[in-house]
């Protein structure tokens, strides 16, 4: 029987695969319907509902299709209760490199991401 940590790691692998493949449906299996993505540009908060982000994912060429290098990994997982956790991960879609903070809740159908706060660097 998988542990909560195994389930979180599996969810994160699905997240990495969805990003690399540009697969909004795969990402949609993880992100709760009311989830949002947050970032900061020029000192201002950007708030992006998941569906708008999925539109962006669908419209850009996937890293996989472009033959771009894949480098994604889990930096840290903190499970604070049986139903709440967060993960810090790093991934890339060159020339953009991301640090993501993913907030999870465990619902009847498993772990779901309710928010993503991220930082992007271009190299």
Secondary structure as the mmCIF struct_conf table of DSSP 4:
data_model
#
loop_
_struct_conf.conf_type_id
_struct_conf.id
_struct_conf.beg_label_comp_id
_struct_conf.beg_label_asym_id
_struct_conf.beg_label_seq_id
_struct_conf.end_label_comp_id
_struct_conf.end_label_asym_id
_struct_conf.end_label_seq_id
HELX_RH_AL_P HELX_RH_AL_P1 UNK A 4 UNK A 21
TURN_TY1_P TURN_TY1_P1 UNK A 22 UNK A 22
HELX_RH_AL_P HELX_RH_AL_P2 UNK A 24 UNK A 28
TURN_TY1_P TURN_TY1_P2 UNK A 29 UNK A 30
STRN STRN1 UNK A 31 UNK A 41
TURN_TY1_P TURN_TY1_P3 UNK A 42 UNK A 43
STRN STRN2 UNK A 44 UNK A 49
HELX_RH_AL_P HELX_RH_AL_P3 UNK A 50 UNK A 59
BEND BEND1 UNK A 60 UNK A 60
HELX_LH_PP_P HELX_LH_PP_P1 UNK A 61 UNK A 62
TURN_TY1_P TURN_TY1_P4 UNK A 63 UNK A 67
STRN STRN3 UNK A 73 UNK A 81
TURN_TY1_P TURN_TY1_P5 UNK A 82 UNK A 83
STRN STRN4 UNK A 84 UNK A 93
TURN_TY1_P TURN_TY1_P6 UNK A 94 UNK A 95
STRN STRN5 UNK A 96 UNK A 107
TURN_TY1_P TURN_TY1_P7 UNK A 108 UNK A 109
STRN STRN6 UNK A 110 UNK A 122
#
